[in-house]
Amino acid sequence: MKKIIYTSLLVTLVSLTGMAQAVLPTSWNFANATLPNGWVASSGVDYYTGSGNPQPAIKFDADGENLTINFASSPGVLTYDAAGNTFTAGVFTVEQSDLGTVWTPLRTFSNTVPGSTGGSYASFSDTPLSTTRYIRFMFTDKQTGNIGIDNVSIAVGAATPAQEINVKQGTTTIVTGGTYSFNSAVSTMTPLTFTVENLGTATALNVASATISGPAAADYSVATTTPFTVNAASNTALTVNFTPSVAGTRTAVLTIVSDDADENPYIINLDGIGGAMASEPAAQATALNFTNVKTYRFTGAFTPAAGVDGYIVVRKTGSAITADPVDGQTYDRGDNMGDAKVVFSGTSTSFSPNDIVAGTQYFFKVYTYNGAGAYRNYRTTAPLAATVTTPATMMPAGYYSGITMTNAATFVSQLHTLTNTHNMQYYSNYGNLMIAKFAARDTVDNQRVITCVYSGENKIYTEPFDFTTNNFSREHTYAHSWMPTNPAQSLPEYNDYHHLFPTNQNQANAVRSNYPLGIVATQTSSYLGAKYGYDVNGHLVYEPRDAHKGDAARAMMYEAIAYTTVGGHNWGFPNPIGGGINYGQDQFILKQWHFQDPPSNYEIARNDYVDSLQHNRNPFVDNVDYPCFINFSNMTYYPDGCTALEMTELLSSAFITYPNPAKTELNLHVDATTISAYEVIDMQGRTVLSGTASDLVLVKLNVASLKSGSYIVKATTPYGTAQKQFVIE
């Protein structure tokens, strides 16, 4: 979303920008991934979306991962909750520092988190030194398990008798080194009033001088006479006059010298604007290059431009970007900018966009800008532009070289052996790994969006993703209750990401339950693109939206081939399913979906990404013809592959006739293809009705002349003949 700050006054003062320190007290419960000012998490830090006090919590699972808090004044007590997730070996430290260079431990967790059992959180408190300005939580030696931290809070330090400076503009503290933005009409003097506070309780603060320096110092003057004294627990106004001589950015530095022991001098960066807009940058960034290009991720980096405040990077798929940013508008990650989407906004010269898929060309532009908020000015002349194309696949060369597909009775066992060897990931990490790092896309207002694969529902959320809050689940496409190892949840088959997908819990997952996937002929309920109801055989089935049918089929076939024989069991599709479902999963419907909805660039990228985590692949994404050679009812080999007989079964499984029984009219439909001719045969083998259909998707037959009884109807399609039995009442 474009954010516009409207001004109707000659002078507009806006909030601080670039604040590098937190103002005490400061606290955070990790309710979303946008940390407060002064809080910085290192790259790789994730979140526990299923645990916390309450959930979520920040998660540390690798050497060096840390959370650092930089604050502006003497701290009071530090409190936090900590939990160990199978943390039985290693060292996690809570540290303090005065300048952020030399660190000393406040508390060390070695091999255990006292009071934390079964992942529960225990509360801790530590007292930093009064000179401390940095607190760091750090996994200093990762060996076994992970650490969760929640509800971090740093109190205001005890009032000190000594003089202690603090500066505000209005009610907002400007920490030393902070930036203040404002504007004034050219040649018009505008007073800026700051409040100099003395937080000390007994000793007066002596301000020796307040001076202006920097590029546009001549446009500023200090109106308050110095030196001056601020009594204990009191304050004094300090006025700076701003008279811009020309339009555009007029920056300077206000330096306040006092006898404060640890904040002398006190620095405020003055970001003054003459007129309505900051100065346009004089140059664009250069040399945009892409590295580590994969089907699901890559990194872009460019050479910075001199004298600019920041950059926005925008992206478009398939064709060049034609729109430009609009001055005075602030764009955040996920916002739309004309025909492009913003993938980065800030001061960094590198970025890693999400929502990347295989075999796709992406167009990028990088624009420089100066100014904040309503004063922002973009350089739109000759922006830096480049393209990158992701690979069609990352399947390793020779990955399937040991698989003999034709005339090989060992094909099933060979494929099982290749697929089953992998590194197990954890169901609980699905949000951090699959959603945050692959499936989620950026959207407006610094939010993200995830799609329910069954229904197509788009769920917008603020990071980190929480399954309970958003009413989503990690759906086992090959139902957990179907697994011979059910109810175990600690085994690879339960945790395998190849068949786990995000779905709406109540409207999709719970409705599907453990019913087979199939084609709904008589619908009883629906949710967006998903259906639930009876198939042509009168069996209750669940039908995903069309875009996910092939994906679901390949996920179920993967689970069957990867785990068949595990535990001495046959992992073919169960028939009957049990639990009151006295029929099974139709493998021919899944094979039909597999061919009708072949692997998309998204699914190929997903296969590659899961491979990067588990080190195994879904063979049916890589090899479209493999399902032809497997009987998924008993996990045996089909020596003839997709023979005419099997194709007939595939077509027949997709052949819908209704109503059945019929009286005067019979409708014929073969999913995803057309009918060119039809024939109705009675039980004596006589053709009683026939004709051509001119390649229609739906054929309506007048059967009023037919006698009561059973008949066979055949439909001719471009792929062969489908047939069904029906009844005339």
C-alpha positions in Angstrom: 0.0 0.0 0.0 1.3 3.5 -0.8 1.4 5.6 2.3 0.8 9.4 1.7 1.4 12.0 4.4 -0.7 15.0 3.5 0.3 18.5 4.7 -1.7 21.6 4.8 0.5 23.8 7.0 3.6 25.6 5.9 5.7 23.6 8.3 5.2 19.9 9.0 7.1 18.0 11.7 7.3 14.3 11.2 8.4 11.4 13.5 11.9 10.4 14.1 13.7 8.4 11.4 16.7 6.2 11.7 16.5 5.8 15.5 19.2 3.3 16.4 18.5 2.8 20.1 15.6 1.7 22.2 14.2 4.1 24.8 13.8 2.5 28.2 11.6 0.8 29.4 11.5 -1.5 26.4 9.9 -4.9 26.0 8.7 -7.3 23.3 6.7 -10.6 23.3 7.5 -11.4 19.6 3.8 -11.1 18.6 5.1 -10.3 15.1 8.5 -10.2 13.4 8.7 -6.4 13.4 11.0 -5.7 16.3 11.0 -2.4 18.2 13.6 0.3 17.6 17.0 -0.8 18.9 16.2 -4.5 18.7 18.1 -6.5 16.0 17.9 -10.3 15.3 20.7 -11.9 13.4 20.1 -13.6 10.1 18.6 -17.1 10.5 16.7 -16.5 13.7 13.2 -18.0 13.4 10.1 -18.1 15.6 8.3 -20.8 17.6 4.7 -20.4 16.3 3.5 -23.3 18.4 5.0 -22.4 21.7 5.7 -19.4 23.9 4.4 -17.8 27.0 2.0 -17.2 25.2 3.1 -18.2 21.7 4.9 -17.2 19.6 8.5 -17.0 20.9 11.8 -16.2 19.2 13.8 -19.3 18.3 17.6 -19.9 18.3 18.8 -23.1 16.6 22.3 -22.4 15.2 25.7 -21.3 16.3 26.0 -17.5 16.5 22.3 -16.7 16.2 21.5 -13.8 18.5 19.1 -11.0 19.5 20.8 -7.7 20.4 19.1 -4.8 22.2 20.8 -1.3 22.1 19.2 1.2 24.5 19.8 4.9 25.3 20.2 5.1 29.1 21.1 3.2 32.3 19.0 -0.1 32.5 17.1 -1.6 35.3 16.2 -5.3 35.7 16.2 -7.5 32.6 13.5 -10.1 32.7 12.7 -12.9 30.1 11.3 -16.4 29.7 13.4 -19.2 28.4 12.7 -22.8 27.3 14.9 -25.6 26.0 13.6 -27.8 23.1 15.6 -31.0 23.5 18.4 -28.7 24.7 20.7 -31.2 26.4 24.2 -30.1 25.2 25.6 -26.7 24.3 25.9 -23.2 25.7 23.5 -20.3 25.4 24.4 -17.0 27.0 22.7 -13.7 28.0 25.4 -11.0 27.8 25.9 -7.3 28.4 28.2 -4.6 26.9 28.8 -0.9 27.3 29.9 -0.2 23.7 28.7 -3.4 21.9 32.3 -4.6 21.4 33.4 -6.4 24.6 30.7 -8.7 26.1 30.5 -10.3 29.5 27.9 -12.9 30.6 24.9 -12.0 32.7 23.7 -15.7 32.7 24.9 -18.9 31.0 22.7 -21.9 30.2 24.9 -24.9 29.9 23.2 -28.2 28.7 19.9 -27.2 30.3 17.4 -24.5 31.0 16.6 -24.8 34.7 12.9 -25.0 35.4 12.1 -25.7 31.8 10.6 -29.2 31.3 8.8 -30.5 28.2 9.3 -27.2 26.4 7.6 -25.2 29.1 9.0 -21.7 29.8 10.7 -20.6 33.0 11.1 -17.0 34.0 14.5 -15.4 34.7 15.7 -11.9 35.8 19.2 -10.4 35.7 20.6 -7.0 36.7 22.9 -5.3 34.2 25.5 -2.8 35.1 24.4 0.9 35.1 26.9 1.5 32.3 25.5 -1.3 30.1 23.9 -0.1 26.8 23.7 -3.5 25.0 22.0 -6.8 26.0 22.5 -9.9 23.8 20.9 -13.3 23.8 23.2 -15.7 21.9 23.6 -19.4 21.0 27.4 -19.5 21.6 27.8 -23.2 21.2 25.0 -25.2 19.5 25.2 -28.9 20.0 21.9 -30.5 20.7 18.4 -28.9 20.7 17.2 -25.3 20.4 16.4 -22.4 22.7 13.2 -20.3 22.9 13.1 -16.8 24.4 9.9 -14.8 25.1 8.7 -11.8 27.0 11.9 -9.9 27.1 11.8 -6.6 29.1 14.4 -4.1 30.2 13.2 -1.7 32.9 14.3 1.9 33.4 17.4 2.1 35.7 17.1 3.4 39.2 17.1 7.2 39.3 20.7 8.4 39.8 21.7 11.5 41.8 24.2 12.4 39.1 23.2 14.6 36.2 21.7 12.6 33.2 20.8 14.3 29.9 17.8 13.3 27.8 16.4 15.3 24.8 12.8 15.3 23.5 10.8 16.9 20.7 7.3 17.0 21.9 6.7 13.8 23.8 9.2 11.7 21.8 12.7 11.0 23.0 15.4 11.6 20.4 18.3 9.3 21.4 21.8 10.5 20.9 22.7 9.8 17.3 19.0 9.9 16.2 17.5 11.8 13.3 14.7 14.4 13.3 12.9 15.3 10.0 10.9 18.5 9.3 10.4 21.1 6.6 9.9 24.8 6.1 9.1 27.0 3.1 12.2 28.4 1.4 13.5 31.6 3.1 11.0 31.3 5.9 12.3 30.9 9.4 10.8 28.1 11.5 11.7 27.6 15.2 12.3 24.0 16.3 11.9 23.6 20.1 13.6 20.7 21.9 13.3 19.8 25.5 16.6 19.2 27.4 15.8 17.0 30.5 17.9 16.3 33.5 17.0 12.8 34.8 19.3 13.1 37.7 17.7 13.6 41.2 20.3 15.7 43.0 22.9 17.2 40.7 22.3 20.0 38.2 23.1 19.4 34.5 25.4 22.0 33.0 25.0 22.5 29.2 28.2 24.2 28.0 27.2 24.7 24.4 24.8 23.8 21.6 26.3 24.2 18.1 25.3 23.5 14.5 27.6 21.9 12.0 27.3 19.9 8.7 26.5 20.6 5.1 23.7 23.2 5.5 24.8 24.6 8.9 24.3 28.2 7.6 20.5 27.5 7.3 20.3 26.9 11.1 21.0 28.9 14.2 20.7 28.2 17.9 18.3 30.7 19.5 18.8 29.7 23.1 21.8 31.2 24.9 24.4 28.9 26.2 25.7 27.9 28.7 22.7 27.1 30.7 21.8 24.9 33.7 19.1 22.3 34.0 18.2 21.6 37.6 17.8 18.0 38.9 14.5 16.4 37.7 13.8 19.4 35.6 14.0 20.6 32.0 14.8 23.5 29.8 13.8 24.5 26.2 16.4 24.6 23.5 15.3 26.3 20.3 16.9 26.0 16.9 15.8 28.2 14.0 15.6 26.8 10.5 15.6 29.1 7.5 16.2 27.1 4.3 18.1 29.1 1.7 17.1 26.8 -1.2 14.6 24.0 -1.9 15.5 20.4 -1.1 17.5 18.6 1.6 19.3 20.8 4.1 21.0 18.5 6.7 23.0 19.6 9.7 24.1 18.2 13.1 23.1 19.6 16.5 25.8 19.0 19.1 25.0 19.5 22.8 28.0 19.5 25.1 27.3 19.0 28.8 28.8 17.4 31.9 26.7 14.2 31.5 29.1 11.3 32.3 28.2 9.0 29.4 26.3 11.0 26.8 28.6 13.9 26.1 28.3 15.2 23.4 24.6 14.5 22.7 24.1 14.3 18.9 20.9 15.0 16.9 21.0 14.7 13.1 18.7 17.5 11.7 17.0 16.4 8.4 15.6 19.7 7.3 13.7 20.1 4.0 13.4 23.4 2.2 10.0 23.5 0.6 7.9 20.3 0.2 10.4 17.7 -1.0 13.9 16.4 -0.3 16.5 16.8 -2.9 16.4 14.3 -5.7 19.3 11.9 -5.6 22.0 12.8 -8.1 22.7 9.2 -9.2 21.3 5.7 -9.3 22.9 2.5 -7.9 24.9 0.4 -10.4 25.9 -3.1 -11.2 22.9 -5.3 -10.2 24.0 -8.9 -10.0 22.3 -12.1 -8.9 24.0 -14.9 -7.1 23.0 -18.4 -5.7 20.2 -18.6 -8.3 17.9 -21.5 -7.5 14.4 -22.5 -8.6 13.1 -21.1 -5.3 15.5 -18.4 -4.1 18.3 -16.1 -5.2 20.1 -13.0 -3.9 20.4 -9.7 -5.6 23.2 -7.1 -4.8 24.2 -3.8 -6.3 26.8 -1.1 -6.0 25.5 1.8 -3.9 25.1 5.4 -5.1 26.8 8.2 -3.2 24.8 10.6 -1.1 21.4 8.9 -1.0 19.2 7.9 1.9 18.0 4.6 0.5 16.7 2.3 -2.2 13.5 0.6 -3.3 13.7 -2.6 -5.4 10.7 -3.6 -7.5 10.0 -6.8 -9.5 7.7 -8.0 -12.2 7.4 -11.4 -13.8 7.6 -12.0 -17.6 8.0 -8.5 -19.0 9.7 -5.2 -18.3 8.5 -2.8 -15.6 6.9 0.4 -17.0 5.8 2.2 -13.8 7.9 4.6 -11.6 7.6 5.5 -7.9 5.6 8.6 -7.0 7.4 11.3 -5.0 6.0 11.8 -1.5 4.9 8.2 -1.1 6.6 5.6 1.0 6.6 2.1 -0.4 7.1 -1.0 1.8 7.9 -4.5 1.0 4.8 -6.1 -0.6 3.3 -2.9 -1.8 2.2 -2.5 -5.5 4.0 0.1 -7.5 2.1 0.4 -10.8 2.7 -2.9 -12.7 5.4 -4.0 -10.3 5.7 -5.2 -6.7 8.2 -3.9 -4.1 10.5 -6.5 -2.8 12.8 -4.3 -0.7 12.8 -0.8 0.8 15.7 0.5 2.9 19.4 1.2 3.1 20.8 -2.3 2.3 22.4 -3.0 -1.1 21.3 -6.6 -1.2 18.0 -8.3 -1.1 16.4 -11.8 -1.3 12.9 -11.8 -2.8 10.4 -14.5 -2.0 7.6 -16.1 -4.1 10.2 -17.5 -6.6 9.4 -20.4 -8.9 11.3 -22.5 -11.4 11.9 -21.6 -15.1 10.7 -18.0 -14.7 12.2 -14.7 -15.9 12.1 -11.8 -13.3 12.6 -8.2 -14.2 14.0 -5.8 -11.5 14.5 -2.1 -11.1 16.3 -0.3 -8.3 15.5 3.4 -7.5 17.4 5.7 -5.2 15.6 8.1 -2.9 16.2 10.9 -0.4 14.0 12.1 2.4 11.4 10.5 4.7 7.6 10.3 4.6 5.9 13.1 2.7 9.3 14.6 1.8 10.6 11.5 0.0 12.0 12.2 -3.5 12.8 9.4 -6.0 15.2 9.5 -8.9 13.2 8.0 -11.7 15.7 8.8 -14.5 17.5 5.7 -15.8 16.9 3.4 -12.8 19.2 0.4 -12.4 17.5 -2.5 -14.2 18.4 -6.2 -14.7 16.7 -9.6 -15.3 17.3 -13.1 -13.9 15.9 -16.4 -15.0 15.6 -19.3 -12.5 16.5 -22.8 -13.6 13.9 -25.2 -15.0 14.8 -27.7 -12.3 17.5 -28.5 -9.8 17.2 -32.2 -10.2 20.8 -33.5 -9.9 22.2 -35.1 -13.1 22.0 -38.9 -12.8 19.7 -38.8 -9.8 17.5 -41.5 -11.3 20.2 -43.3 -13.2 19.9 -46.4 -11.0 16.2 -46.7 -11.8 15.2 -49.2 -14.5 11.7 -48.3 -15.6 10.7 -50.9 -18.2 10.6 -54.6 -17.8 12.0 -54.4 -14.3 10.1 -56.1 -11.6 12.4 -54.3 -9.1 11.2 -50.8 -10.2 9.1 -50.3 -7.1 11.8 -51.4 -4.7 14.4 -49.3 -6.5 12.3 -46.2 -6.4 11.4 -46.8 -2.7 15.1 -47.2 -1.8 16.1 -44.0 -3.6 13.2 -42.0 -2.1 13.2 -43.2 1.4 16.8 -42.2 2.3 16.5 -38.7 3.6 16.9 -36.3 6.6 13.8 -36.0 8.7 12.5 -32.5 9.4 10.1 -31.7 12.1 6.3 -31.1 11.9 6.8 -28.3 14.4 9.3 -26.5 12.2 7.0 -26.4 9.2 6.0 -22.8 9.8 9.5 -21.6 10.0 10.9 -23.6 7.1 8.0 -24.2 4.6 5.8 -21.2 5.2 8.2 -18.4 6.1 10.9 -19.4 3.7 8.9 -20.7 0.7 5.1 -20.7 0.6 4.3 -17.2 1.9 4.3 -14.1 -0.3 4.6 -10.5 0.6 1.6 -8.3 0.5 0.6 -4.7 1.5 1.0 -3.2 5.0 4.2 -5.2 5.7 2.1 -8.4 5.9 2.3 -11.7 4.2 -0.2 -14.1 2.6 -0.5 -17.9 2.5 -2.8 -20.0 0.4 -5.0 -22.9 1.5 -4.0 -25.5 -1.1 -7.4 -27.3 -1.1 -9.7 -24.2 -1.3 -7.5 -21.4 -2.7 -8.3 -19.2 0.4 -5.6 -16.5 0.8 -4.9 -15.8 4.5 -3.2 -12.5 5.2 -1.2 -12.3 8.4 1.6 -10.5 10.2 4.7 -12.5 10.8 5.4 -14.9 12.4 2.7 -17.2 11.0 0.7 -18.8 13.8 -1.4 -21.8 12.9 -3.9 -21.6 15.7 -4.5 -17.8 15.4 -5.0 -18.1 11.6 -7.1 -21.3 11.8 -4.7 -23.2 9.5 -3.1 -26.6 9.7 -0.4 -28.7 8.2 -2.4 -31.1 6.2 -1.3 -34.7 5.7 -2.4 -35.3 2.1 -1.8 -39.0 2.7 -4.1 -39.0 5.7 -2.3 -39.8 9.0 -5.0 -42.4 9.9 -4.2 -44.2 6.7 -0.6 -44.8 7.8 0.1 -48.3 9.1 2.2 -46.6 11.8 -0.6 -44.4 13.0 -0.9 -42.9 15.7 2.9 -42.3 16.0 3.8 -38.7 15.3 7.6 -38.8 15.8 8.3 -40.9 12.6 9.6 -39.6 9.3 6.3 -40.5 7.5 4.3 -38.2 9.7 6.8 -35.3 9.4 7.6 -35.6 5.7 7.3 -32.1 4.0 6.7 -33.6 0.6 3.0 -34.4 1.5 2.4 -31.6 4.1 0.5 -28.5 2.9 -1.1 -25.5 4.5 -4.9 -25.7 4.7 -7.7 -24.0 6.4 -8.4 -26.1 9.5 -12.1 -25.9 9.9 -13.3 -25.3 6.4 -11.0 -27.6 4.5 -8.8 -29.9 6.6 -11.6 -31.0 9.0 -14.0 -31.5 6.1 -11.6 -33.6 4.2 -10.9 -35.6 7.4 -9.7 -39.0 6.2 -12.0 -39.3 3.2 -10.4 -40.2 -0.1 -9.9 -37.6 -2.8 -12.2 -37.9 -5.7 -14.6 -36.2 -8.1 -17.8 -34.9 -6.5 -21.0 -35.6 -8.5 -23.5 -34.6 -5.8 -22.2 -31.8 -3.7 -23.1 -31.5 0.0 -20.8 -28.6 0.9 -18.1 -26.4 -0.6 -15.5 -23.9 0.5 -14.2 -21.6 -2.3 -12.6 -24.0 -4.8 -13.0 -27.2 -2.8 -16.0 -29.6 -2.7 -17.3 -32.3 -0.5 -20.0 -34.8 -1.4 -20.9 -38.1 -3.2 -19.1 -39.4 -6.2 -20.9 -41.3 -9.0 -20.6 -44.5 -6.9 -22.4 -42.9 -4.0 -19.2 -42.6 -1.9 -18.3 -39.5 0.1 -15.2 -37.9 -1.3 -13.3 -34.6 -1.0 -12.3 -32.7 -4.2 -9.6 -30.1 -4.0 -9.6 -27.1 -6.3 -8.3 -27.9 -9.8 -4.9 -26.1 -9.4 -4.0 -28.5 -6.6 -5.3 -31.8 -7.9 -2.1 -33.0 -9.6 0.0 -31.7 -6.6 -2.2 -33.7 -4.2 -2.0 -36.8 -6.3 1.8 -36.7 -6.6 2.1 -36.1 -2.8 0.0 -39.1 -2.0 1.9 -41.3 -4.5 5.2 -40.0 -3.1 4.2 -41.0 0.5 3.2 -44.5 -0.7 6.4 -45.2 -2.6 8.7 -43.6 0.1 7.3 -45.6 3.0 6.0 -48.9 1.5 7.5 -51.9 3.4 8.4 -49.6 6.3 7.4 -51.5 9.5 6.7 -54.5 7.3 3.6 -52.9 5.9 2.1 -52.3 2.4 1.7 -48.5 2.0 -0.7 -48.8 -0.9 -3.8 -46.7 -0.8 -6.1 -48.3 1.7 -9.2 -50.1 0.6 -11.4 -50.0 2.7 -10.1 -47.0 4.6 -11.9 -48.1 7.8 -13.5 -46.0 10.5 -16.8 -46.3 8.8 -15.4 -45.7 5.4 -15.9 -49.0 3.7 -14.3 -48.0 0.4 -10.8 -46.8 -0.6 -8.8 -44.2 -2.5 -9.2 -44.6 -6.2 -5.7 -44.6 -7.7 -7.0 -44.0 -11.2 -8.5 -40.7 -10.2 -5.2 -39.6 -8.8 -3.4 -40.8 -12.0 -5.9 -38.9 -14.1 -5.3 -35.7 -12.0 -1.5 -36.3 -12.3 -1.7 -36.2 -16.1 -4.3 -33.5 -16.4 -2.5 -31.2 -13.9 1.2 -31.8 -14.6 3.9 -30.3 -12.3 3.8 -26.4 -12.4 6.9 -24.2 -12.0 5.7 -23.7 -8.4 5.6 -27.4 -7.7 9.0 -28.0 -9.3 10.5 -25.2 -7.1 8.8 -26.7 -4.0 10.3 -30.2 -4.9 13.7 -28.6 -5.1 13.3 -26.7 -1.9 12.1 -29.7 0.1 15.1 -31.6 -1.4 17.4 -28.9 0.0 15.9 -29.7 3.5 15.3 -33.4 3.4 17.8 -34.5 0.7 15.3 -36.5 -1.2 12.9 -35.8 -4.1 9.3 -36.6 -5.2 10.0 -38.8 -8.2 6.6 -38.2 -9.7 7.3 -34.5 -10.0 10.6 -35.3 -11.8 9.2 -38.1 -14.0 5.7 -37.8 -15.2 5.5 -41.3 -16.6 6.6 -43.1 -13.4 3.0 -43.5 -12.0 2.1 -45.6 -15.0 4.3 -48.5 -13.8 3.0 -48.7 -10.2 -0.2 -50.3 -8.9 -0.8 -48.1 -5.9 -3.4 -50.5 -4.4 -0.7 -53.0 -3.5 2.5 -51.3 -4.5 3.4 -53.8 -7.2 4.9 -53.2 -10.6 2.8 -52.6 -13.8 5.0 -54.1 -16.5 3.1 -52.5 -19.4 2.9 -49.0 -17.9 0.1 -46.8 -19.1 -1.4 -49.4 -21.4 -4.7 -49.0 -23.3 -6.4 -51.0 -20.6 -5.1 -48.6 -17.9 -6.0 -45.6 -20.0 -9.5 -46.9 -20.3 -9.7 -47.3 -16.5 -8.4 -43.7 -16.1 -11.0 -42.4 -18.5 -13.8 -44.4 -17.0 -12.9 -43.1 -13.5 -13.4 -39.6 -14.9 -16.7 -40.5 -16.7 -19.7 -38.9 -15.0 -23.2 -40.0 -15.8 -26.2 -38.4 -14.1 -28.8 -38.7 -12.9 -28.4 -42.4 -12.1 -31.0 -43.9 -12.1 -32.3 -41.8 -15.0 -35.8 -41.4 -16.4 -36.0 -39.2 -19.5 -32.5 -37.6 -19.7 -28.9 -38.8 -19.2 -26.0 -36.4 -19.0 -22.5 -37.5 -20.1 -19.3 -35.8 -19.0 -15.7 -36.9 -19.1 -13.6 -34.6 -16.9 -11.1 -32.3 -18.8 -11.8 -33.7 -22.3 -14.5 -33.8 -25.0 -16.9 -36.4 -26.3 -17.1 -37.1 -30.0 -19.5 -40.0 -30.1 -21.7 -42.2 -27.7 -23.3 -45.6 -27.6 -25.8 -47.1 -25.2 -25.8 -50.9 -25.0 -28.4 -53.1 -23.2 -27.5 -56.2 -21.1 -27.9 -58.4 -24.2 -25.1 -56.5 -25.9 -27.4 -54.7 -28.4 -26.8 -51.1 -29.3 -30.1 -49.3 -28.5 -28.9 -45.7 -28.9 -25.9 -44.1 -30.6 -24.7 -40.9 -32.3 -22.0 -38.2 -32.7 -21.5 -35.3 -30.3 -19.4 -32.8 -32.2 -16.7 -32.8 -29.5 -18.9 -31.6 -26.7 -17.9 -31.3 -23.0 -21.4 -32.2 -21.9 -23.7 -34.5 -23.8 -27.4 -34.7 -23.0 -29.1 -37.9 -24.2 -32.9 -38.4 -24.4 -33.5 -41.8 -22.9 -37.2 -41.6 -22.5 -37.7 -44.4 -25.1 -35.6 -46.9 -23.2 -37.2 -49.6 -21.0 -36.5 -49.9 -17.3 -33.3 -51.8 -16.6 -29.5 -51.6 -16.6 -27.4 -50.4 -19.6 -23.8 -49.6 -20.5 -23.0 -46.2 -22.0 -19.8 -45.6 -23.9 -18.3 -42.2 -24.7 -15.6 -41.8 -27.3 -12.9 -39.2 -26.4 -9.6 -38.1 -28.0 -7.8 -40.4 -25.5 -10.0 -43.5 -25.9 -13.3 -44.9 -24.9 -14.8 -44.5 -21.4 -17.8 -46.5 -20.2 -20.2 -46.6 -17.3 -23.2 -48.6 -16.2 -26.4 -46.8 -15.5 -30.1 -47.6 -14.7 -33.4 -46.5 -16.3 -36.2 -46.4 -13.8 
